[in-house]
């Protein structure tokens, strides 16, 4: 529908270039007779090579069918006002771009004029939206999986646990064990005031107590009484941060259960400590002996506990500080050390080969030191018939073992032959459980020098051994 008078199209300059991104004129056979590209659409490039060639040669298969059907409908009904049609062009094998065309008849001929708008920017936006939607769905699936893992772990924990928002003083989440200990249900307590769960607790005072306990260096609990069942509980709060917000993890312990179970376990451990045939020693963080059982006193020929208490455990090891440093470093780094071969020297000068296991003792709020278990292995070696690192006499082996760890390898080599050097290296590697770094430190060598000497004496194989 038009009204008024419009100028003739022939009297307007650059009409096609400005009215459309692309204008294509085709004859009755579908060949391109003329083409115009808007200079503001450089992404379309130069399409002059289309002229004289069939338009369907630059269309995808589905677009050819759509254009053919639309052309037949327009020729069959001259009064038909066609709707816009979207066609996908391809050029130079890989270049593909979508265009939305409006089709116009040319009076007095079978020719058609196609005025098109470049749909590439819209297509790119659509692709980005699709990618964002797919990424969002993946994130949602990942979040659901993480939430499921979190719920499974929280419910599987036997420790009663609550997650509390410290500023609001509300329970964000808790597990079933905590709800049962408080005499309620998870759904009932979630989102409620934490202070209201206990007798005689005002919200502000209770919140300050929790935050003070969580900020304290030592693990300090708060004694409370559950409102619903009257149980006396201890709360152990700890701060943690998630997504920039501060939360509090609160562990609940029943005072009656804690006292009963703790006493029973302590009695059992005390009986085991006293009666076991393996030597057991408790030290502080520096290796100073705080307690030892009867088996250790027998192993070291000590008459009573006061003879060893207060002395460092290194005093009872043949290689002294070297063994002690290796054991403490490994136990500190990994939390425990298993099967370290060493020799224990008694107060009367006797020696015994032992395997030492060490564990770092940690408790809520501090480091308690280390625990050592020593098992004598001399009888096991005799039964198994294990020989030493080399087939030499017992006297020679004893002499060499006495020197290893007390003098550097350079001094040993200058006083003995290459045979002794090989024996010393074999002994150090065996005693450290094939730990080359520890063996190098024991011998006073750099790691590179140890590898050179291992190869020199044929004690290292190919790439697998290295």
LINUR-V637827 format. One record per pair of residues at least 4 apart in sequence whose ideal C-beta (glycine too) atoms are under 8 Angstrom apart, sorted by the first residue. I is the first residue (numbers start at 1). J is the second residue. Records with the same first field share a line. If there is no record, write none. Layout:
I: J / J
This chain:
2: 6
7: 11 / 12
8: 12
9: 15
14: 18
15: 19
16: 20 / 23 / 36 / 115
17: 23 / 36 / 37 / 38 / 39
18: 38
19: 23 / 115
20: 36 / 38 / 115 / 116 / 117
21: 37 / 38 / 40 / 41 / 44 / 99 / 116 / 117 / 118
22: 35 / 36 / 37 / 38 / 41 / 44 / 47 / 99 / 115 / 116 / 118
23: 34 / 35 / 36 / 113 / 114 / 115 / 116
24: 32 / 34 / 35 / 50 / 55 / 101 / 113 / 114 / 116
25: 32 / 33 / 34 / 35 / 106 / 111 / 112 / 113 / 114
26: 30 / 31 / 32 / 33 / 55 / 111 / 112 / 114
27: 31 / 33 / 109 / 110 / 111
28: 109 / 110 / 111
29: 54
30: 54 / 55 / 56 / 71
31: 52 / 53 / 54 / 55
32: 50 / 51 / 52 / 53 / 54 / 55
33: 51 / 52 / 111
34: 51
35: 47 / 48 / 50 / 51
37: 41 / 44 / 45 / 46 / 47
38: 44
41: 118
43: 97 / 118 / 120
44: 97 / 118
45: 91 / 95
47: 91
49: 53
50: 55 / 58
53: 57 / 58
55: 59 / 67
56: 64 / 67 / 68
58: 89 / 90 / 91
59: 63 / 64 / 67 / 87 / 88 / 89 / 90
60: 64 / 88 / 89 / 90 / 96
61: 65
62: 66 / 88
63: 67 / 87 / 88 / 89
64: 68
65: 69
66: 70 / 85 / 87
67: 71 / 85 / 87
68: 72
69: 73
70: 74 / 82 / 85 / 103
71: 75 / 103 / 112
72: 76
73: 77 / 80 / 82
74: 78 / 80 / 82 / 103 / 105 / 112
75: 110
76: 80
78: 105
82: 102 / 103
84: 100 / 101 / 102
85: 100 / 101 / 102 / 103
86: 98 / 99 / 100 / 101 / 119
87: 98 / 99 / 101 / 116
88: 96 / 97 / 98 / 99
89: 96 / 97 / 98 / 99
90: 94 / 95 / 96
91: 95 / 96
97: 118 / 119 / 120
98: 118 / 119 / 120 / 123
99: 116 / 117 / 118 / 119
100: 116 / 117 / 119
101: 114 / 115 / 116
102: 114 / 115 / 116
103: 112 / 113 / 114
104: 112 / 113 / 114 / 115
105: 111 / 112 / 113
106: 111 / 112 / 113
119: 123
120: 124
121: 125
122: 126
123: 127
124: 128
125: 129
126: 130
127: 131
128: 132
129: 133
130: 134
131: 135
132: 136
133: 137
134: 138
135: 139
136: 140
137: 141
138: 142
139: 143
140: 144
141: 145
142: 146
143: 147
144: 148
145: 149
146: 150
147: 151
148: 152
149: 153
150: 154
151: 155
152: 156
153: 157
154: 161 / 173 / 175
155: 175 / 176
157: 161 / 175 / 177
158: 177
159: 177 / 251 / 252
160: 174 / 175 / 177 / 178 / 180 / 181 / 182 / 251 / 252 / 253
161: 174 / 175 / 177 / 178 / 249 / 250 / 251 / 252
162: 171 / 173 / 174 / 178 / 194 / 249 / 250 / 252
163: 171 / 172 / 173 / 174 / 247 / 248 / 249 / 250
164: 169 / 170 / 171 / 172 / 194 / 210 / 237 / 247 / 248 / 249 / 250
165: 169 / 170 / 172 / 247 / 248
166: 207 / 210 / 211 / 214 / 239 / 246 / 247 / 248
167: 246
169: 193 / 194 / 195 / 203 / 206 / 207
170: 191 / 192 / 193 / 194
171: 189 / 190 / 191 / 192 / 193 / 194 / 197
172: 190 / 191 / 247
173: 190
174: 178 / 179 / 186 / 189 / 190
175: 179 / 186
176: 180 / 186
177: 181
178: 182 / 189 / 252
179: 184 / 185 / 186 / 188 / 189
181: 226 / 231 / 233 / 252 / 254
182: 189 / 197 / 226 / 228 / 229 / 231 / 252
183: 226 / 228 / 229 / 231
184: 188 / 189 / 197 / 228
185: 189
186: 190
188: 192
189: 197
192: 196 / 197
193: 197 / 203
194: 206 / 210 / 250
195: 201 / 202 / 203 / 206 / 207
196: 201 / 203 / 227
197: 226 / 227 / 228
198: 206 / 224 / 225 / 226 / 227
199: 224 / 225 / 226 / 227 / 230
200: 225
201: 205 / 206 / 224
202: 206
203: 207
204: 208
205: 209
206: 210
207: 211
208: 212
209: 213 / 222
210: 214 / 222 / 235 / 237 / 248 / 250
211: 215 / 237 / 248
212: 216
213: 220 / 221 / 222 / 235 / 236 / 237
214: 237 / 238 / 239 / 248
215: 239
216: 220
217: 365
218: 365 / 366
219: 236 / 363 / 364 / 365
220: 365
221: 234 / 235 / 236 / 253
222: 234 / 235 / 237
223: 232 / 233 / 234 / 235 / 255
224: 232 / 233 / 234 / 235
225: 230 / 231 / 232 / 233
226: 230 / 231 / 233
231: 254 / 256
232: 254 / 255 / 256
233: 252 / 253 / 254 / 255
234: 252 / 253 / 254 / 255 / 258
235: 250 / 251 / 252
236: 250 / 251 / 253 / 364
237: 248 / 249 / 250
238: 248 / 249 / 250 / 251
239: 246 / 247 / 248 / 249
240: 246 / 247 / 248 / 249
241: 245 / 246 / 247
242: 247
253: 257 / 258
254: 258
255: 259
256: 260
257: 261
258: 262
259: 263
260: 264
261: 265
262: 266
263: 267
264: 268
265: 269
266: 270
267: 271
268: 272
269: 273
270: 274
271: 275
272: 276
273: 280 / 293
274: 293 / 294
276: 280 / 293 / 295
277: 295
278: 295 / 373 / 374 / 375
279: 292 / 293 / 295 / 296 / 298 / 299 / 354 / 372 / 373 / 374 / 375 / 376
280: 292 / 293 / 295 / 296 / 371 / 372 / 373 / 374
281: 289 / 291 / 292 / 293 / 296 / 313 / 371 / 372 / 374
282: 289 / 290 / 291 / 292 / 361 / 369 / 370 / 371 / 372
283: 287 / 288 / 289 / 290 / 312 / 313 / 369 / 370 / 371 / 372
284: 288 / 290 / 369 / 370
285: 367 / 369 / 370
286: 312
287: 312 / 313 / 314 / 324 / 328 / 370
288: 310 / 311 / 312 / 313
289: 308 / 309 / 310 / 311 / 312 / 313
290: 309 / 369
291: 305 / 309
292: 296 / 297 / 305 / 308 / 309
293: 297
294: 298
295: 299
296: 300 / 302 / 308 / 374
297: 302 / 303 / 304 / 305 / 307 / 308
299: 344 / 346 / 352 / 354 / 374 / 376
300: 308 / 316 / 344 / 345 / 346 / 347
301: 346 / 347 / 348 / 350
302: 307 / 308 / 346 / 347
303: 307
305: 309
307: 347
308: 316
311: 315 / 316
312: 324
313: 317 / 324 / 372
314: 320 / 321 / 323 / 324
315: 320
316: 344 / 345 / 346
317: 323 / 324 / 342 / 343 / 344 / 345
318: 323 / 342 / 343 / 344 / 345 / 351 / 405
319: 323 / 342 / 343 / 404 / 405 / 406 / 442
320: 324 / 405
321: 325
322: 326 / 405 / 441 / 442
323: 327 / 340 / 342
324: 328
325: 329
326: 330 / 340 / 432 / 438 / 441 / 442
327: 331 / 337 / 340 / 356 / 358 / 372
328: 332 / 358 / 370
329: 333
330: 334 / 337 / 340 / 358
331: 335 / 336 / 337 / 358 / 359 / 360 / 370
332: 360
335: 359 / 360 / 362
336: 357 / 358 / 359 / 360
337: 356 / 357 / 358 / 359
338: 357
339: 355 / 356 / 357 / 433
340: 355 / 356 / 357 / 358 / 433
341: 353 / 354 / 355 / 356 / 377 / 430 / 431 / 433
342: 353 / 354 / 355 / 356 / 431
343: 351 / 352 / 353 / 354 / 401
344: 351 / 352 / 354 / 374
345: 349 / 350 / 351
346: 350 / 351 / 352
352: 376 / 378
353: 376 / 377 / 378 / 381
354: 374 / 375 / 376 / 377
355: 374 / 375 / 377
356: 372 / 373 / 374
357: 372 / 373 / 375
358: 370 / 371 / 372 / 373
359: 370 / 371
360: 367 / 369 / 370
361: 367 / 368 / 369 / 370 / 371
362: 366 / 367 / 368
363: 368
377: 381
378: 382
379: 383
380: 384
381: 386
387: 391
388: 392 / 397 / 427
389: 423 / 426 / 427 / 429 / 430
390: 397 / 419 / 422 / 423 / 426
392: 396 / 397 / 400 / 423
393: 397
394: 398
395: 399
396: 400
397: 401 / 423
398: 402
399: 403
400: 404 / 420 / 423 / 424 / 427
401: 427
402: 406
403: 407 / 412 / 424
404: 412 / 424 / 427 / 428 / 431 / 442 / 443
405: 428 / 442 / 443
407: 411 / 412 / 444
408: 412 / 443 / 444 / 445
409: 413 / 421 / 424 / 425 / 443 / 444 / 445 / 453
410: 414 / 444
411: 415
412: 416 / 420 / 421 / 424
413: 418 / 420 / 421
416: 420 / 421
417: 421
418: 422 / 457
419: 423
420: 424
421: 425 / 453 / 457
422: 426 / 457 / 459
423: 427
424: 428 / 443
425: 429 / 439 / 443 / 450 / 453 / 454 / 457 / 459
426: 430 / 459
427: 431
428: 432 / 439 / 442 / 443
429: 434 / 435 / 436 / 439 / 454 / 459
430: 434
431: 439 / 442
432: 436 / 438 / 439 / 442
435: 439
436: 440 / 447 / 450 / 451 / 454
437: 441 / 447
438: 442
439: 443 / 450
440: 445 / 446 / 447 / 449 / 450
443: 450
445: 449 / 450 / 453
446: 450
447: 451
448: 452
449: 453
450: 454
451: 455 / 460 / 466
452: 456
453: 457
454: 459 / 460
455: 459 / 460
460: 465 / 466
461: 465 / 466
462: 466
